[in-house]
């Protein structure tokens, strides 16, 4: 096995189940069942499960997080990581939807579950999806104590970041364990075949810098079967979190086959 392939084989695939929950929420039903789809993904070789519960509970709900945590804690396979993403400044919210419990607040949810990894994301209700990383020039001071709190719980921390060197240096300074590179600009460049080499180089250099600073490197957003093999060559990449594209592919080929295809794209 070449050095490149050896490195790529170690990249973990965390399957994001948000879109499974979104389909479920379109009806007053438990179908599709979120934990059952987690089981299918894990049986097909996924290395972990990611969820991003928002305060409006538009897809993944707080209750899903507890069910998934219990499922993974009782997994008979090798340890399976649960990665919970969200805005650490999101407070509690009362739900007026039948059958949907209240949102306890993001940090309260994390404290109750203590997932293996917590990825902090600067999103708001008005955003359709996450669309930028933290600006640590303005957010570092209030993020630092939250990172310390998460570490005290035994939770690995990750900050959702753009591939900007100065921001990554600040991320290291405030003590995060990892960063998750926001990859939509790379996916857009790949699709349009516009300045792909320049954009790829930004991510390559950002990951290299992060590794030199002692940070682990994750990545996610709009990665798919076409653009993932190239991105998987980024040095030091430890984990990718993929949901939307994988779910779309699962509609066409089935979830187990889709997970297998993404493993293959990672060189597994």
PyMOL commands that set and color helices and strands:
alter all, ss='L'
color gray80, all
select helices_A, chain A and resi 3-9+18-25+34-43+62-73+106-113+136-152+165-173+184-192+196-212+228-231+244-253+255-265
alter helices_A, ss='H'
color red, helices_A
select strands_A, chain A and resi 12-16+48-51+81-86+117-120+156-161+178-182+216-220+237-242
alter strands_A, ss='S'
color yellow, strands_A
deselect
rebuild
show_as cartoon
